[in-house]
Amino acid sequence: MSVHHHRIRFAEHLDLGAGAHPGPSLDLNRPWSPTPAGLHLVCASGRAVQLDLPPGWLSLWLPLQGPLRLEAADSAWDLAPGHLQVWRDGRVRSGARGPCWWLCLCGPEAAWKPHLAGAPQALGSELFPWEGVAARDARRLLVRLARLGARPTELAASGPTLLRTLAELLREEQRELLERLARCSGRTLRRRQQTLLRLLRVQHLIRRHPDVRLDLGRLARSASYSPCHLIRIYRDVFDETPTEYAARLRSDRAWRMVRDTRMPVCEITEALGFESQSAFCRAFKNSFGVTATQARRAEGARLARGRAA
């Protein structure tokens, strides 16, 4: 088994698409070597550390302390500590605005195949782009793999088992997503997988631009579909259209901002991209059956009862 360990610290930059030697991004005299084949486990700590991964790679990102900033071709987002990101949709770059400690297990899809083998034939040996709270066992496995970097003999002995176990845990996290694979169009498993990847790209764009009403044409172009075809196939797989998904996310965010913060309604209106405060208030009442003021009063009363108890 081949897992190459890298450690990057304050102000260092590692580009695994160009070479495997970490160092300051502006140091033109640093030694360079081609990226070796296999999987790579990067342990990063400190400020201003940066990792670049090329297209065609599957990567797992896990911030352990501090939020991790990820940037792709058409979006940028923060990954909270303890959350796991599975990424395989083109080039991706990481960064951290403040002190951060994070792990990334990554490599070409071919390097992942031996560890993803053994999945049910109906699902195939694939992991799809996904984000969620990392299961405790998944976090422990990634940390254990990072610690084995200093013990190559033990890594060679137990690494394959750890990677297979990690792949099984990730598939379990994605079970609901994988079940939708059968609803995707395509005569072959590979075609259905490609369809799901395209739809997940659309979903990611919507989720990462919560304060912007994304144009349906732009969403369709990101998936290489026509707008009408995107609406139809997205509804077939996820039981709602992209527009309905975006509206649901915005409603959920509005509820959290009203109930969990003291932001004025005018600021919430602006943050969510509504045209006016009255438009926000109408949408909130239609979605939840109460006004924003009533929702806040109910939450305040609930908290007061909790304190009294």
N, C-alpha and C positions, 0 to 999 in steps of 0.2 A: 504494500500500500504506500502511496506517495502523498503525504500532506506536508506542505512546506510552510513553516512558521515565519512570520514577520512581526516585528515590533516597531511601531512608529511612535515618536514622542513629540514634544513641543516643537511646532513650526516645521515638522517634516512632511514630505510629500512622497507618496508611493503610487506609481502608475503601473499597474500590472498588465496594461495593454502594451507598454513600451519596454519595460524591464523590471527586474526584481530587486534592485538595490534601492532602499529608502535613503532619503537625504533631503536637505533643504531644496525647495523647488527652484531656487535661483542659482544653485551651485552648478555651473557648467563644467567643472572639472572633476565632478564625482565619478567614480567608476560605474560602468554600466554592464549588465549582462542580460541575455534574453530571459524572458519569463519561463521557468521550467514547467513541464507538463504536470498535470495532477491537480489536486485541490490545494487551496491556500487558506491558512487561518491567520488573520491579521488581528493583533491585539494593539489597540491604540489608546493613548492617554495624553492628557494635557490640552492646551489651547492650540488652535490653528493647525491641527493635524488634518491631512487630506489624503484620501484614497480614491483613485480612479480605476474603474473596471470597464473593460471593452464590451461591445455588444456580443451577444451569443453566450454570455456567462450567466449562470444561475448563482445567486448569492443570498445568504442569510445574514441579516444585520440585527445585532442585539446591543442596545445601549444599557450599560449597567449603572452608570452614574451620569446625570446630566442629559439633556436632550441632544439627539444627533440630527444634524441637518443633512438631508438627502436631496440631490438635484438630478433630474432626468431631462430629456430633451424638451419637454413641454410642461414641466411642473417642478415645484420645489416644496418640500414639506419637512416638518419636524417629527421625529420619532421619539416618543416619550420613553423614559427609563422603564425597563421591564417589558417593553413591547417588542415583538419580533416582526421583522419585515422580510418576506420572501420576494425577491425581485428577479425578473428574467426578461424584461421588456426594453432591451436596448442599453446603451451606455448609461452609467450612473456614477455620480461623484458624491463623496461625503465630505462633511466639514463640521466644525463645532464652534459656536460663537463664544462659549465659555468653557470652563474646565469640564472635561468629559472623559469617560472611560467606556470603551465599547469594543465588541468583537465582531468580526465578519468572516464567515466561512464561505468561500467562493471558488469558482473554477468553471472551465468550459463544460457544456452539457455532457460531452462525452466522458469527462472525468467523473461525473455524478452517476452515470448509468450503472456501474457495478453495485453501488450502494442503494439504488432505487429499484433494483430488480426484485421480483417476487411479489409485486402488486397483483391484485385480481385482474384478469385479462380485460374485463369490461372497463377498467379505469386506466390501465396502462401505467407505465413507470414514469409518471410525470408529477412535478410539483408546479403549482400555478401561483402567480403573483397574489400575495395575501398579506394582511396585516392584522395583528391582534395581540392580546396579552399573552406573553410567552408562558407555556405550561412550565411548572416548576421543574419537571424532569428534563425538559428541553434546555432550560437555562443551565441546569447542572451538567448536562452532557457537553454543552459548548464550553463551559468553564473548565471541565475536566480535560477536554481536548487541548485547550490553550495551555494548561499546566503541563501536559505531556510533551510540549515542545522542547523542554529541557531534558527529557528522558526518552531518547529515540528508540531504545530497545523495547521499553514498555509500550511506546506508541505503536511500533510495528506489530506487537503481539495483540494488543487490545483495541487498536484503532478501528479495524474493519467492523468489529462488533458494535462499537460505539456509534459509528456512522450509520450502520443499518438500523440500529435502535432509534437514532435521531430521525431518520427518514420515516420510520413507522409512526413516530409521534407526530411528525408534521402532517402525514397523510390523515391521521385521526383528527387533527385540528381542521383540516380541509374537507372533512367528510361531507358536510352539507354542500360545499361548493362542487365537489367531485360528483355528487349525485345529480347535479344539473347538467353534467356532461352528456347524459343520454338524451336530453332535450335539445341539444344543439344540432344544427343542420350539418349534413355531411354523410356520405356513404361509408366512409372508413373512420376508424378511431382517430387517425391522424388529422383528418379533416375536421372532426368534431372538436378535437383539442385546439386546432387553429381558430375555430369559431369562438370557443370560449375565451381564448387569449385576446381576441379582438374586442369582445364585449367587456372583459375585465379592464382593458385599456380605457374604454369609454367610462366605465364606472370609476376608475382611478381619477380621471380628469375631473369628473363631477365632484368627487369627494374632496379633491385638493383645491377646488376653487369655490368654497362655500358662499363667498360674498359676491360672486359674479354669475350672471345669467348667461351660461354658455350657449352660443349659437348652435342649433341643431346641425347645421352644415359643417361646423368645425368638428363636432363629435363624430359625425358620419365619416368625414375625411380621415380622422384618426384611426378608424376601423376599416377604412377602404370599402365602405358601403355607401349606397345612396341613402338619403334621409328616410325615405319610405321603407326601404329594406331594413335599416337599422331599427326603426320603431317596431316593425313586425317581429324580427328575430329576437330583439331584446325582450319584448313582451312574452314571446314563447318560452324563453329560458327563465326569466326572473319575475314573470307575472305582473309586470308594470312597464311603462315606457320610460326612457331616460328622463323625460321631463317630470314624470310622476316621482321617479326616484329622487331627483334633485329637490322637488318640492317637499318630499317627506323628510329628507335630510335637513332642509331649512326649517321645517316645522319643529323637528326634534331639537335643533340648535336654539330656536327661539324659546322653546319651553325651558331649556336649561338656563338660558341667559336671564329669563324673567324670574324663574324660581330660585336660582342659585347665586345670583349676583344682585348688586344694588345699582346697576347701570341704569341711567334714565332711559325711558322708552325712546326718546329721540335718538340716543346713541345706539341703541339696539337696532332701530330702524335703519340707520346708516350702515352699521356693521353687517347687516344681513342683505343690504342692497335693495330695500324696498323704495319705491318712488316717493312715498310720503308716510308720515306717521299714521295718518288715517287709514292708508292702505295696509300697513302692518297691523293695526288694531282690528280691522275687519278680518284679515286672514287669520289672526290669532283666535278671535272669537269663533270663526267658522271651523277651525281645526279642533279646538278644545272645549267649546261650549261655555267658556267664561272669558272675561276680559283679563288683560295683563294685570290690572290692579287687583281684581278678585283673586287671581292665582297667587300673587305675592302675599296678600292678606291671609289666604288659607295656609300658605307655607309658613308664615310667621306664627300663626296660631298653633300649627303642628309642632314647631320648634319650641314654643313656649310650654306646651303640654309636656314635651319631652324633658325640658329642664325642671319642671315642677315635679315630675315623677322621680 
